[in-house]
Each structure stands twice: as C-alpha cells, then as structure tokens.
Amino acid sequence: MSMLPILLGYLALGAVAGTMAGLFGVGGGLIIVPALVFAFGLQGVSPEVAMHLAVGTSLATIVVTGASSAWGHYRKGSIHRDWFMALLPGLLLGAVAGVFVAGALSGGVLGTLFGVFVLLVAGRMVLDRGPRPGSMAPGRAGMGLAGVIIGGVSALFGIGGGTLSVPWLIRCGAEMTRAVGTSAACGIPIALLGAATFMVVGWGNPQLPAGATGFVMWPAFFGIVLASVPFARLGVRLAHRLPARVLKLAFAALLTLVGLRFLF
C-alpha cells in the first residue's frame, strides 16, 4: 500500500475520533485504538505488536489533543488544582505500571482485555447510569490510590482517563464542569508518560514497521492530531443539535460491535 492512501486514512481517522470525542464526551482512544489495529492489519503489521502500537500511538495523540482541551478548561477556571495534585503521583505511577503490564501481555490477550473494557463502557452508556454525586473527597492516600487505578487502566488501553476520572471526581463532590476540566488535566501526564514508556518498552522490537519509535507510529500520530482537534469542535456543535439519547445508543452499539470483534 502506498503512503498517500495511508496518510489520508489517518487523517480520516483523526476526523472521526475528534468528532466522536466532541459529540459524546468520551476519549478518542475508544475509536483510535480499534481503528489503528485495523489499519495496521491492512499494512501487514505483525498482530503481536499491532495492538501495542495502537495503544502507544493513541496515548501520544492524547498528549496534544488533551493539552488543547485542558488549556481551555484552565482558562475557564474549571480545574480543581488541589485534587489534580493529589491524584498526580498515582497517575504517574499507574501510567508506567499500565504500560509494563501491556508489554508483558501478548497482542491477543491485550486485545481481549480491551474488548471487555469497551463492552463495559457500552453497557454503561445504554443503561445511562451516571455517577452518584458525593460531597466529601477522600484524603491524599485515597486520591493517590484512585490515581494509580485511573492511570494504570488508561495507559493499558490507550485512553485519556475521562471514562474513569470523571465519575470518580463527581463522587468526590465535584460539579460536572470541574470534573471534566480536572479529568482533562489528568489525561496529560497519563498520556505523556504512557507514550514515552511505550516507546522505551517497544524500542528495538524487530517486528515494528518503518516510521515507528518503539510502540508509537509517527505517521499515524501526525495524521490523527492534524484532523482531530478541529473536528472535535464540530462534534461539540453537533452535540447541541442532534438527539442525544439516539446518538448515545448508536455509539454504544458501535462500541459493542468493536468489543465483540476483539473478543471473537
């Protein structure tokens, strides 16, 4: 396959991921990871490294897209700085641990775990079960433990962490706007350290294709980043015009198909 169709495909993937992220308020990693696995398969990338390469590349794209989102929330004052700092050590530790766990798993096992995770996200969307608001945040030890879990799962599956951190922050008593803003800030250290660790873990792997540094594929990174940021704004506009419940169910159905594809 020539380079031009591949680059156009990455741009299209970035457009879809950005639109979905803005439309449904979920991290683009849920779309980017399975789409990259499919794209790498078409390019003949070994199945043993395709899943790891997709997760690492997804985290690298979140560094850029997440920074744009976090900056916007910071300017609006919707980041809870104290909670972010309490979560940060756990996020960093969890991100590194999640990458090493992923590196120890075969591509097939990692794909199966991703499929289960996606099905759980789809189920929560169908049931429309939001987090129960709380009124009291745990101490620094509780926040640190939560950070380890959020960072570990996010790095393992190549997502920004909002799927886990937003419900946790709301249970701690944050309003939705501050939960989303703080979650966006949390996604940056997870993605940055996770992507860097994936590059180290995959360094020198003989099965990697040209254009990859460890488990980060740079042509995919640039194509996705260029398209996802402007299309995220389009997704936000569409979210205010289209029937939310129908769209959410449609997206849940798509995630269910993706999850089942990874499982079987």
N, C-alpha and C positions, 0 to 999 in steps of 0.2 A: 504494500500500500504506500502511495506517495505521501510526501509530507503535507501538501496543501489540504487534502481531504481530512487528514488527522487534525491539523490546526483548526480547520473550520468546525470539526466535530467538537473540539474542546471549547471553542467559543460558544457553540450552541448549548453545550452542557452548562457553561457558566451562566448563560441567559436563563435557562430553565431553573437552575439551582437558585439563582438570585431572585427570580420571580416567585418561586415557591417559598423561599425564606421570608420575603416581604408579605406574601399573601396569607400564609398560615402561621407565621411567627415561630417556625421551627428552624433549627440549624440546617444549612445547606448540605452538611455532611450526610444526612439521611438520603439525599439524592445523589451527591457527588460520588460517594463510595461505591454503590452498586453500579452506577453508570461507568465509572472508571474501570471496574472489574470487567464489565462487558467490552469496553473499548480496548483494554489491554489484551483481552482474549482475541479480538479481531486482528490485533497486531502481532499475535503469536508469542506474547509474553508467557513465560512458564507459569502454570497455575500455582506452583509452590511459592512464587513471590508476588503474583498479581494482587492478591488481597492485601498483603503488607504494603505494597507500593501504592495501592489505592488509599489506604488509611493514612499513610505518611503524607501523601500529596494533599489529601483533604485537609489535614491539620495545617499544612503550610499555607493553603489558600485562606484558612480561617484567620491566620495572623493578620492578613491585610484587610479582609472584609470585616473581621471583628474589631479591628482598630478603628475603622471608619464609624462603625456603629457605636463603639464605646466613647469615642470623642464627642459624638452628637449627644449622647446621654450625659456626659460630663459637663458639657456647656449648659445643659438644662438643669444641672444640679440633681440628677436622679440616680447618682451612685452613692451608696451608703459606704463611706470610706472606712469606718471602723470595722464593719463586718467584712469588707473586702480584705483588709489587712489581717483579720483573724482567720480568714479562710486561706490566705495566700500560702503559708508554709505547707499546709496539707495539699493544696492544689499542685504545688511543685513536686512534692514527694509522690503523690498519686500519679502525676503525669509520667514521671520517669518509670515508676513501677509498672504502670499500664503498658508502656512500650516494651519493657523487658518481658512481660508476660506474653504480649503478642509475638515477640521474637522467638519465644520458646515454643509457640504453637505452630502446627502445620497450617498451610493455607486453607485446607479443608475444614479443620476444626475452628479456625478463626472465622471463616465464612458461616459456619453453622451457628456459632455464638452470635454473630451479627444478625443472622436471620431471626433468631429468637428475640433479640432486643428490638428489632424493627416490628415484629408482631406484637410485642408488649406495648410499644408506642401506639400502634394502630388500634389496639384494643382500648386503650385509654381515650383515644380520640372518638371512637364510636360510642363509648359509654358516656363521653362528655363529662368525665369526672375531674373537676378542678381540685386543686389543693385546698384543704380546710385552713382558713386563716387562723393564725395564732396570735399571741400577744406578748410572748416572752422569749427572747433569744437565749440559747444555751451559753455557757461560759466559753472561754477560749479553747478549752480541751474539746468540748463538743463541736465547736466550729472547725477545729483542726481535723477531727475525725471525719466530719462531713466533707471537708475539702479533699481528704485522701480518697474517699469513695467517688466524689464527683470527678476529680482529676483522673483517677485510675480508669473509670468506665469510659470517660470521654476520650482519653488517649487510646484506649484499647480499640474503640470503634471509629475514631476519626471524626468526632463531633465536637461542637463548641462547648457543650456542657449545659446549655439552657434547659434541655429536657429534664435535667435533674436539679439544677441550681435554682431555677425559678420556683418550683413547688417548695423546695426547702426554705428559701428566703421568705416566702409567703407564710409558711408555717411558723417562721420565727417572728412574724408580725409586720413584715414589710408590705407597703402598698404595692399594687401591681407595677406601677411605673418605676418605683425604686427597685423592685425585684428584678425587672427586666434590665434596667440600667446596670445594676450591680452584677447581674449574670453576664452581661456583655463584657464588662471589665474582667470578670473571672475567666472568660474564654481566651483572653490574650495570653496570659502566662501558660495556660494549658497547651494551647496550640503552638506557641513559640518553643517551649521546652520539649514538647512532644515531638514536633517536627525535627528539631535538632537531634534528639535522641534516636529517632528513626533513621536519620542519615548516618549516625555513628553505628547503630546496630546492623544496618544493611551494607556498610562500607565494604567494598571489595567482593561482594557476592557475584560469582561468575554468571548467574542466571539473569542478572539485571540487564535491561535493554540500554541502548545508547540514549544519552540525554538524562540519565538518572544519576543522582548523587545519593548513594545509599538507597533508602526507600522513599525518595522524593523525586518525582518525574517533572523536570522543569518545563518542557513544552506544555504539559497539561496544566501546570501551575499558572503560567502566564496567560494561556487562553482563558482559563476559568476566571481569573482575577479581573482581566480586562472587561469581561462581559457581565459578571455577577453584580458588581456594585451599581451600575446604572439600572439594571433590570430589577434590583431589589426595590428601588423607588417605584418602578412600575407596579410591582406586586403590592406595595402598600396602597397605591391608588386603587387598584382593582379590589382590594380587600374592603374598601369603603363603598363599592358599587355593586358587588355581586352577593348573592345569598350565602351567608357564612356557613350555615349548617350543611347545605348541599355540597358546598366546596370541601368542607371538612370531611364529610363522609366519602366523597370521591377520592380525596387524598389518602384517607385511611384504607380505602380499597386498593389503591396503588401500592401503599406500603405493605399490605397483606400479600399481594402478589409477589412483591420483591422478597419479603420474608420467606414465603413458601419456596421461591426459586432457590434461595440459599440453603434451605433445609433439605430440599429434594433435588 
